[in-house]
Amino acid sequence: MARLLMVKPTIPYPPDQGTKVVTLNLLKTLSRHFELGLICGLPTKEDAVHADALRPYCKDVFTYLLPNKKTIAHRVLYRALYTLKSRVRSFPLETYYCCPPELSRLVAQVTSLSAYDMAHFEYWFTAPAARYARVYGKALLEHDIDFLRFQRKLAVTDGYWRRRSVERTISAVKTREVRAYSEFDRVLTLSAADCTIVERLSGIRGVAQHLPVMVDCDKFVPGPETKVPSSIVFLGALDADFNVDALDYFCRSIFPIVRSEVPQARLFIVGRRPPQQVQKLADGSRVFVSADVPDVTEHVGRCMVQVVPLRFGGGVRIRILEGMAMGMAIVTTTIGMDGVGARPGRDLLVGDNAEDFAARVVEVLRSPLLARRLGERAREFVVSEHSEPAVERRIVEIYSALREQAEKNKRHITSRTTGR
C-alpha cells in the first residue's frame, strides 16, 4: 500500500472549523486506500489528547507545539518577532505562526526516517517546509486563494492607512502564493473556479485539480419539523475576520430591516471562540451567542433560516454545505456561496445588498412552506454532489494520480543518478 504523509499547520481535531472538517474527512477517506502519516502543530499542550482521535486513520501522528504557545517568554518573543516580520514583509501574521522552523525540521526528520511515497501540504505558506520533504510527489491543498480573499477585504475596508496595509498584503501574498504553485506536482482547490484561477496564474497546464468538499450527510440531517418561529442562525468560526465582518454587517445593516418587517425575529450566533466584538452583539432578547457548543446541529436545526452575509472571503464555506445537508433554508451573498455549485432561487436565496438580503430573509420567515422547499432542494444538492459516495471516487483518483506522478519522478531521478 502506498504511503502518504499529510502535513497541516494545526491539528485537524476537534472539527470545529471548516478547514479542519475538510482535512478530517480526507484522512478518513484516504486511510481506506493509503497508509497515512500526519504532521500537525498543537496550539497548546492540552491539544495533544486530540491526536488519539486521529490514530484510527493514521499509522503515525507527529506533533509539535506551536512556538508562540510554549511559555510566556516565547509568546512575547515570537509575537514581537512575527509582528515585525509581518509589517516589514506585509505577510499575514498567521503565516509566521503556522509555519515555524519546527515544522520544516519535523518534515525533514520524518521523511528521512520513513519511506513515504508522497506528501500533502496545506496552505501556500508551508512551501518552505515542503522543500525538506524527501518524497517523490508533493501536493498542495489551497483551502482558498489567499490574495483574492484580501482583494475582497480591500473592497470593504475604510481608511487610507488600513487600505494601504491591505494593498501591500495583497501584493506580497500574491507573489509568494503564485510562486508556491510551481513547487508542487499538484495544486488542489476546493472549488472549480479556484482551480481555473490557479491554472491561469501558475502558467502550468494540468497542475491544478478540483478536490470536492465532502459532507457527512449521515451526521448533518434535517432536524425536527417544528422550528422556532422567526428564528435566524449564523454558523461559523467566530474568530475569523470575514465572519466578524459579516455579523457586524448583518446586525448593523440587515437585521434592523428584518425586524421592521418581522418584529419578533431573533438571531442565534453559533460558533467557536467569539471575540469581544461578536459577544457584544448579544443582547439577551433579540441576539444570542452560543460559543464552542459540542454539537452545532442542535442549535442550527431548530431555526428557520441560516444566513451567510459574507462580504469577503474565499474558498468554499463548509458550514453552508452542512446547513444545506440539514435541510436549512439558506440566504447568502454571492461571495458567501463562492465555490458552491447550488442554483440561486432553487437551492438557496441570494442577496448582495442589505435591502435584498433582508427581503430574502423576510420571505423565508413569513413562509414555512418556502423554507421547507428550499431545505429539501438544498439537501438533494448536497447529497448528490458532496456526500461520501459522490466524492470518495474523485478523491482516490486524485491521489492515485499523484502516486503515479511520484513513481514517474522517482524513475526519472534514479535514471539521472545512475546514468541509465
Beta strands, then each sheet from edge to edge (+ up, - down):
strand 1: 3-8
strand 2: 35-42
strand 3: 60-65
strand 4: 118-122
strand 5: 137-142
strand 6: 186-189
strand 7: 208-210
strand 8: 231-235
strand 9: 266-271
strand 10: 287-291
strand 11: 305-308
strand 12: 329-332
strand 13: 349-350
sheet 1: 3+ 2+ 1+ 4+ 5+ 6+ 7+
sheet 2: 10+ 9+ 8+ 11+ 12+ 13+
end
